[in-house]
Amino acid sequence: MLRCFLSIEVDDRGRPDVVLIPQAHHGDQAMIIEYKVGQQASELSSLAVQGLAQIADREYSASLKVHSRVKRVLQICIAFCGKKVAVQYARVDL
């Protein structure tokens, strides 16, 4: 069972689409998820890479440092075009 809560905070860097933070005593890994929608299936891989770079460039993980239980972040970008999907991810230690 996944025990987490959704967090949406906005600052001057913008905000990720979804942030999942584990509840106390239910793990130390948070997730940041960014979604991208493409016009053509051929661009999905590139969009997924761009979305992952956006998470890093805008330092979305920085806002998780206030949660002392969060030690790692799984950064995910999911790019869609109709039923076609491309995913890129990275694991980052805080």
N, CA, C and O atoms as a GROMACS GRO file, in nm:
protein
  376
    1MET      N    1   0.084  -0.117   0.000
    1MET     CA    2   0.000   0.000   0.000
    1MET      C    3   0.089   0.124   0.000
    1MET      O    4   0.180   0.136   0.082
    2LEU      N    5   0.062   0.215  -0.090
    2LEU     CA    6   0.135   0.341  -0.098
    2LEU      C    7   0.073   0.439  -0.001
    2LEU      O    8  -0.044   0.473  -0.013
    3ARG      N    9   0.151   0.486   0.093
    3ARG     CA   10   0.102   0.584   0.190
    3ARG      C   11   0.177   0.714   0.166
    3ARG      O   12   0.295   0.725   0.197
    4CYS      N   13   0.108   0.810   0.110
    4CYS     CA   14   0.169   0.937   0.080
    4CYS      C   15   0.061   1.044   0.073
    4CYS      O   16  -0.058   1.013   0.081
    5PHE      N   17   0.103   1.168   0.058
    5PHE     CA   18   0.006   1.273   0.035
    5PHE      C   19   0.055   1.360  -0.079
    5PHE      O   20   0.175   1.366  -0.107
    6LEU      N   21  -0.038   1.426  -0.142
    6LEU     CA   22  -0.010   1.511  -0.257
    6LEU      C   23   0.023   1.650  -0.208
    6LEU      O   24  -0.046   1.704  -0.121
    7SER      N   25   0.127   1.708  -0.262
    7SER     CA   26   0.167   1.842  -0.223
    7SER      C   27   0.174   1.930  -0.347
    7SER      O   28   0.235   1.892  -0.447
    8ILE      N   29   0.111   2.046  -0.340
    8ILE     CA   30   0.118   2.141  -0.451
    8ILE      C   31   0.158   2.275  -0.395
    8ILE      O   32   0.079   2.342  -0.329
    9GLU      N   33   0.280   2.315  -0.422
    9GLU     CA   34   0.331   2.444  -0.378
    9GLU      C   35   0.383   2.518  -0.500
    9GLU      O   36   0.446   2.459  -0.587
   10VAL      N   37   0.355   2.646  -0.505
   10VAL     CA   38   0.396   2.728  -0.619
   10VAL      C   39   0.495   2.832  -0.572
   10VAL      O   40   0.473   2.898  -0.470
   11ASP      N   41   0.604   2.849  -0.645
   11ASP     CA   42   0.698   2.958  -0.618
   11ASP      C   43   0.745   3.015  -0.750
   11ASP      O   44   0.685   2.987  -0.854
   12ASP      N   45   0.850   3.094  -0.748
   12ASP     CA   46   0.895   3.161  -0.870
   12ASP      C   47   0.955   3.067  -0.974
   12ASP      O   48   0.978   3.109  -1.088
   13ARG      N   49   0.980   2.942  -0.938
   13ARG     CA   50   1.032   2.843  -1.034
   13ARG      C   51   0.920   2.766  -1.102
   13ARG      O   52   0.946   2.679  -1.185
   14GLY      N   53   0.795   2.796  -1.066
   14GLY     CA   54   0.683   2.719  -1.116
   14GLY      C   55   0.657   2.602  -1.024
   14GLY      O   56   0.699   2.604  -0.908
   15ARG      N   57   0.589   2.502  -1.075
   15ARG     CA   58   0.558   2.386  -0.992
   15ARG      C   59   0.554   2.261  -1.078
   15ARG      O   60   0.522   2.267  -1.196
   16PRO      N   61   0.587   2.149  -1.017
   16PRO     CA   62   0.573   2.022  -1.089
   16PRO      C   63   0.426   1.984  -1.097
   16PRO      O   64   0.343   2.038  -1.024
   17ASP      N   65   0.393   1.892  -1.185
   17ASP     CA   66   0.254   1.848  -1.199
   17ASP      C   67   0.208   1.770  -1.076
   17ASP      O   68   0.095   1.789  -1.030
   18VAL      N   69   0.292   1.683  -1.024
   18VAL     CA   70   0.255   1.602  -0.907
   18VAL      C   71   0.378   1.584  -0.818
   18VAL      O   72   0.488   1.557  -0.866
   19VAL      N   73   0.357   1.598  -0.687
   19VAL     CA   74   0.459   1.566  -0.588
   19VAL      C   75   0.396   1.471  -0.488
   19VAL      O   76   0.293   1.504  -0.428
   20LEU      N   77   0.456   1.356  -0.469
   20LEU     CA   78   0.408   1.259  -0.370
   20LEU      C   79   0.513   1.249  -0.260
   20LEU      O   80   0.629   1.219  -0.286
   21ILE      N   81   0.470   1.274  -0.137
   21ILE     CA   82   0.560   1.273  -0.022
   21ILE      C   83   0.513   1.162   0.072
   21ILE      O   84   0.396   1.158   0.108
   22PRO      N   85   0.604   1.074   0.114
   22PRO     CA   86   0.561   0.965   0.202
   22PRO      C   87   0.518   1.018   0.338
   22PRO      O   88   0.576   1.114   0.390
   23GLN      N   89   0.417   0.955   0.395
   23GLN     CA   90   0.377   0.989   0.531
   23GLN      C   91   0.484   0.940   0.628
   23GLN      O   92   0.566   0.854   0.594
   24ALA      N   93   0.483   0.994   0.747
   24ALA     CA   94   0.580   0.954   0.849
   24ALA      C   95   0.576   0.803   0.868
   24ALA      O   96   0.469   0.743   0.875
   25HIS      N   97   0.692   0.744   0.878
   25HIS     CA   98   0.710   0.599   0.902
   25HIS      C   99   0.665   0.512   0.784
   25HIS      O  100   0.639   0.394   0.802
   26HIS      N  101   0.656   0.569   0.665
   26HIS     CA  102   0.617   0.490   0.547
   26HIS      C  103   0.712   0.514   0.430
   26HIS      O  104   0.669   0.528   0.316
   27GLY      N  105   0.839   0.518   0.459
   27GLY     CA  106   0.938   0.530   0.354
   27GLY      C  107   1.006   0.665   0.354
   27GLY      O  108   0.964   0.758   0.422
   28ASP      N  109   1.114   0.673   0.276
   28ASP     CA  110   1.193   0.796   0.270
   28ASP      C  111   1.210   0.847   0.128
   28ASP      O  112   1.293   0.935   0.103
   29GLN      N  113   1.133   0.793   0.034
   29GLN     CA  114   1.145   0.834  -0.105
   29GLN      C  115   1.019   0.908  -0.151
   29GLN      O  116   0.908   0.855  -0.144
   30ALA      N  117   1.038   1.030  -0.197
   30ALA     CA  118   0.929   1.108  -0.254
   30ALA      C  119   0.933   1.092  -0.407
   30ALA      O  120   1.032   1.042  -0.462
   31MET      N  121   0.827   1.133  -0.473
   31MET     CA  122   0.822   1.129  -0.619
   31MET      C  123   0.778   1.264  -0.674
   31MET      O  124   0.686   1.327  -0.621
   32ILE      N  125   0.845   1.306  -0.778
   32ILE     CA  126   0.805   1.425  -0.854
   32ILE      C  127   0.771   1.376  -0.993
   32ILE      O  128   0.852   1.311  -1.059
   33ILE      N  129   0.651   1.408  -1.039
   33ILE     CA  130   0.606   1.362  -1.170
   33ILE      C  131   0.572   1.483  -1.257
   33ILE      O  132   0.496   1.570  -1.215
   34GLU      N  133   0.627   1.486  -1.375
   34GLU     CA  134   0.600   1.592  -1.474
   34GLU      C  135   0.537   1.524  -1.595
   34GLU      O  136   0.584   1.420  -1.641
   35TYR      N  137   0.431   1.584  -1.647
   35TYR     CA  138   0.364   1.532  -1.766
   35TYR      C  139   0.390   1.624  -1.885
   35TYR      O  140   0.396   1.746  -1.871
   36LYS      N  141   0.406   1.564  -2.001
   36LYS     CA  142   0.421   1.638  -2.126
   36LYS      C  143   0.328   1.574  -2.229
   36LYS      O  144   0.312   1.452  -2.231
   37VAL      N  145   0.268   1.656  -2.312
   37VAL     CA  146   0.180   1.606  -2.418
   37VAL      C  147   0.241   1.645  -2.552
   37VAL      O  148   0.270   1.762  -2.578
   38GLY      N  149   0.261   1.544  -2.637
   38GLY     CA  150   0.320   1.568  -2.768
   38GLY      C  151   0.217   1.566  -2.879
   38GLY      O  152   0.108   1.512  -2.863
   39GLN      N  153   0.251   1.625  -2.990
   39GLN     CA  154   0.166   1.625  -3.107
   39GLN      C  155   0.191   1.504  -3.196
   39GLN      O  156   0.103   1.461  -3.271
   40GLN      N  157   0.314   1.450  -3.187
   40GLN     CA  158   0.351   1.334  -3.269
   40GLN      C  159   0.424   1.232  -3.180
   40GLN      O  160   0.500   1.269  -3.090
   41ALA      N  161   0.399   1.106  -3.206
   41ALA     CA  162   0.463   1.000  -3.128
   41ALA      C  163   0.615   1.004  -3.141
   41ALA      O  164   0.686   0.965  -3.048
   42SER      N  165   0.664   1.051  -3.252
   42SER     CA  166   0.810   1.054  -3.275
   42SER      C  167   0.882   1.152  -3.182
   42SER      O  168   1.004   1.142  -3.166
   43GLU      N  169   0.811   1.245  -3.120
   43GLU     CA  170   0.876   1.343  -3.033
   43GLU      C  171   0.868   1.307  -2.885
   43GLU      O  172   0.920   1.380  -2.801
   44LEU      N  173   0.806   1.195  -2.853
   44LEU     CA  174   0.783   1.162  -2.713
   44LEU      C  175   0.911   1.140  -2.633
   44LEU      O  176   0.922   1.187  -2.520
   45SER      N  177   1.006   1.070  -2.690
   45SER     CA  178   1.131   1.045  -2.619
   45SER      C  179   1.201   1.176  -2.584
   45SER      O  180   1.251   1.194  -2.473
   46SER      N  181   1.204   1.266  -2.680
   46SER     CA  182   1.266   1.398  -2.658
   46SER      C  183   1.190   1.478  -2.553
   46SER      O  184   1.252   1.543  -2.468
   47LEU      N  185   1.058   1.474  -2.557
   47LEU     CA  186   0.977   1.545  -2.458
   47LEU      C  187   1.001   1.490  -2.317
   47LEU      O  188   1.007   1.566  -2.221
   48ALA      N  189   1.014   1.358  -2.305
   48ALA     CA  190   1.038   1.297  -2.175
   48ALA      C  191   1.173   1.341  -2.119
   48ALA      O  192   1.185   1.367  -1.999
   49VAL      N  193   1.274   1.350  -2.204
   49VAL     CA  194   1.405   1.398  -2.161
   49VAL      C  195   1.396   1.545  -2.119
   49VAL      O  196   1.456   1.584  -2.018
   50GLN      N  197   1.323   1.625  -2.196
   50GLN     CA  198   1.306   1.767  -2.162
   50GLN      C  199   1.235   1.784  -2.028
   50GLN      O  200   1.272   1.869  -1.947
   51GLY      N  201   1.133   1.703  -2.005
   51GLY     CA  202   1.060   1.711  -1.879
   51GLY      C  203   1.146   1.675  -1.759
   51GLY      O  204   1.136   1.739  -1.654
   52LEU      N  205   1.230   1.575  -1.775
   52LEU     CA  206   1.322   1.537  -1.667
   52LEU      C  207   1.422   1.650  -1.641
   52LEU      O  208   1.455   1.679  -1.527
   53ALA      N  209   1.470   1.711  -1.749
   53ALA     CA  210   1.561   1.826  -1.734
   53ALA      C  211   1.491   1.943  -1.666
   53ALA      O  212   1.553   2.015  -1.588
   54GLN      N  213   1.363   1.962  -1.694
   54GLN     CA  214   1.285   2.069  -1.631
   54GLN      C  215   1.279   2.049  -1.479
   54GLN      O  216   1.293   2.145  -1.403
   55ILE      N  217   1.259   1.926  -1.436
   55ILE     CA  218   1.255   1.896  -1.292
   55ILE      C  219   1.388   1.937  -1.228
   55ILE      O  220   1.388   1.997  -1.120
   56ALA      N  221   1.499   1.906  -1.293
   56ALA     CA  222   1.631   1.939  -1.238
   56ALA      C  223   1.659   2.089  -1.249
   56ALA      O  224   1.704   2.150  -1.152
   57ASP      N  225   1.634   2.148  -1.365
   57ASP     CA  226   1.665   2.289  -1.389
   57ASP      C  227   1.587   2.382  -1.296
   57ASP      O  228   1.641   2.482  -1.249
   58ARG      N  229   1.464   2.350  -1.271
   58ARG     CA  230   1.379   2.434  -1.185
   58ARG      C  231   1.387   2.395  -1.038
   58ARG      O  232   1.318   2.450  -0.953
   59GLU      N  233   1.474   2.298  -1.010
   59GLU     CA  234   1.503   2.256  -0.873
   59GLU      C  235   1.377   2.222  -0.794
   59GLU      O  236   1.361   2.265  -0.680
   60TYR      N  237   1.288   2.145  -0.854
   60TYR     CA  238   1.164   2.105  -0.786
   60TYR      C  239   1.193   2.024  -0.661
   60TYR      O  240   1.114   2.027  -0.566
   61SER      N  241   1.303   1.952  -0.658
   61SER     CA  242   1.336   1.869  -0.540
   61SER      C  243   1.372   1.954  -0.419
   61SER      O  244   1.364   1.906  -0.306
   62ALA      N  245   1.413   2.077  -0.440
   62ALA     CA  246   1.456   2.162  -0.329
   62ALA      C  247   1.345   2.182  -0.226
   62ALA      O  248   1.373   2.191  -0.106
   63SER      N  249   1.221   2.188  -0.271
   63SER     CA  250   1.110   2.210  -0.178
   63SER      C  251   1.087   2.090  -0.086
   63SER      O  252   1.017   2.103   0.015
   64LEU      N  253   1.145   1.976  -0.118
   64LEU     CA  254   1.126   1.856  -0.036
   64LEU      C  255   1.220   1.852   0.084
   64LEU      O  256   1.201   1.769   0.174
   65LYS      N  257   1.318   1.938   0.087
   65LYS     CA  258   1.416   1.936   0.196
   65LYS      C  259   1.354   1.972   0.331
   65LYS      O  260   1.412   1.941   0.435
   66VAL      N  261   1.239   2.036   0.330
   66VAL     CA  262   1.172   2.069   0.457
   66VAL      C  263   1.111   1.945   0.523
   66VAL      O  264   1.076   1.948   0.641
   67HIS      N  265   1.098   1.838   0.447
   67HIS     CA  266   1.046   1.713   0.499
   67HIS      C  267   1.166   1.625   0.536
   67HIS      O  268   1.225   1.560   0.451
   68SER      N  269   1.200   1.624   0.663
   68SER     CA  270   1.323   1.557   0.707
   68SER      C  271   1.322   1.407   0.679
   68SER      O  272   1.429   1.346   0.670
   69ARG      N  273   1.207   1.348   0.665
   69ARG     CA  274   1.201   1.203   0.639
   69ARG      C  275   1.234   1.168   0.494
   69ARG      O  276   1.264   1.053   0.463
   70VAL      N  277   1.229   1.267   0.405
   70VAL     CA  278   1.257   1.243   0.263
   70VAL      C  279   1.409   1.248   0.242
   70VAL      O  280   1.473   1.350   0.262
   71LYS      N  281   1.463   1.135   0.200
   71LYS     CA  282   1.607   1.123   0.176
   71LYS      C  283   1.639   1.107   0.027
   71LYS      O  284   1.749   1.139  -0.018
   72ARG      N  285   1.541   1.055  -0.049
   72ARG     CA  286   1.560   1.031  -0.191
   72ARG      C  287   1.437   1.079  -0.268
   72ARG      O  288   1.326   1.085  -0.214
   73VAL      N  289   1.459   1.112  -0.395
   73VAL     CA  290   1.349   1.156  -0.480
   73VAL      C  291   1.355   1.078  -0.612
   73VAL      O  292   1.460   1.070  -0.676
   74LEU      N  293   1.242   1.023  -0.650
   74LEU     CA  294   1.229   0.961  -0.782
   74LEU      C  295   1.166   1.066  -0.872
   74LEU      O  296   1.049   1.102  -0.855
   75GLN      N  297   1.243   1.115  -0.968
   75GLN     CA  298   1.196   1.217  -1.062
   75GLN      C  299   1.150   1.146  -1.189
   75GLN      O  300   1.226   1.068  -1.248
   76ILE      N  301   1.026   1.172  -1.231
   76ILE     CA  302   0.967   1.101  -1.344
   76ILE      C  303   0.906   1.201  -1.441
   76ILE      O  304   0.840   1.296  -1.400
   77CYS      N  305   0.929   1.180  -1.569
   77CYS     CA  306   0.856   1.254  -1.672
   77CYS      C  307   0.787   1.152  -1.761
   77CYS      O  308   0.848   1.058  -1.811
   78ILE      N  309   0.658   1.174  -1.781
   78ILE     CA  310   0.577   1.088  -1.867
   78ILE      C  311   0.526   1.174  -1.983
   78ILE      O  312   0.454   1.272  -1.962
   79ALA      N  313   0.564   1.138  -2.104
   79ALA     CA  314   0.521   1.211  -2.224
   79ALA      C  315   0.417   1.128  -2.298
   79ALA      O  316   0.437   1.008  -2.320
   80PHE      N  317   0.306   1.192  -2.336
   80PHE     CA  318   0.194   1.124  -2.401
   80PHE      C  319   0.168   1.180  -2.540
   80PHE      O  320   0.192   1.298  -2.566
   81CYS      N  321   0.120   1.094  -2.627
   81CYS     CA  322   0.062   1.134  -2.754
   81CYS      C  323  -0.042   1.026  -2.786
   81CYS      O  324  -0.007   0.917  -2.833
   82GLY      N  325  -0.167   1.056  -2.759
   82GLY     CA  326  -0.271   0.954  -2.774
   82GLY      C  327  -0.242   0.840  -2.679
   82GLY      O  328  -0.228   0.862  -2.558
   83LYS      N  329  -0.234   0.718  -2.731
   83LYS     CA  330  -0.206   0.600  -2.648
   83LYS      C  331  -0.057   0.568  -2.639
   83LYS      O  332  -0.018   0.474  -2.570
   84LYS      N  333   0.027   0.644  -2.707
   84LYS     CA  334   0.172   0.624  -2.703
   84LYS      C  335   0.230   0.699  -2.584
   84LYS      O  336   0.186   0.809  -2.551
   85VAL      N  337   0.330   0.637  -2.519
   85VAL     CA  338   0.389   0.694  -2.398
   85VAL      C  339   0.540   0.673  -2.399
   85VAL      O  340   0.589   0.570  -2.446
   86ALA      N  341   0.612   0.772  -2.348
   86ALA     CA  342   0.756   0.758  -2.323
   86ALA      C  343   0.781   0.805  -2.180
   86ALA      O  344   0.720   0.903  -2.135
   87VAL      N  345   0.870   0.736  -2.110
   87VAL     CA  346   0.898   0.768  -1.970
   87VAL      C  347   1.050   0.780  -1.951
   87VAL      O  348   1.127   0.700  -2.003
   88GLN      N  349   1.089   0.880  -1.876
   88GLN     CA  350   1.227   0.896  -1.832
   88GLN      C  351   1.223   0.916  -1.682
   88GLN      O  352   1.130   0.978  -1.629
   89TYR      N  353   1.324   0.863  -1.611
   89TYR     CA  354   1.326   0.884  -1.467
   89TYR      C  355   1.469   0.891  -1.417
   89TYR      O  356   1.563   0.847  -1.483
   90ALA      N  357   1.483   0.947  -1.298
   90ALA     CA  358   1.612   0.955  -1.231
   90ALA      C  359   1.588   0.946  -1.081
   90ALA      O  360   1.488   0.997  -1.030
   91ARG      N  361   1.680   0.881  -1.010
   91ARG     CA  362   1.676   0.877  -0.864
   91ARG      C  363   1.781   0.974  -0.814
   91ARG      O  364   1.896   0.973  -0.858
   92VAL      N  365   1.741   1.059  -0.719
   92VAL     CA  366   1.829   1.163  -0.668
   92VAL      C  367   1.829   1.157  -0.515
   92VAL      O  368   1.723   1.147  -0.453
   93ASP      N  369   1.947   1.163  -0.456
   93ASP     CA  370   1.959   1.172  -0.310
   93ASP      C  371   1.950   1.319  -0.271
   93ASP      O  372   2.006   1.406  -0.338
   94LEU      N  373   1.881   1.345  -0.161
   94LEU     CA  374   1.874   1.484  -0.111
   94LEU      C  375   1.987   1.511  -0.015
   94LEU      O  376   1.998   1.621   0.038
   0.00000   0.00000   0.00000
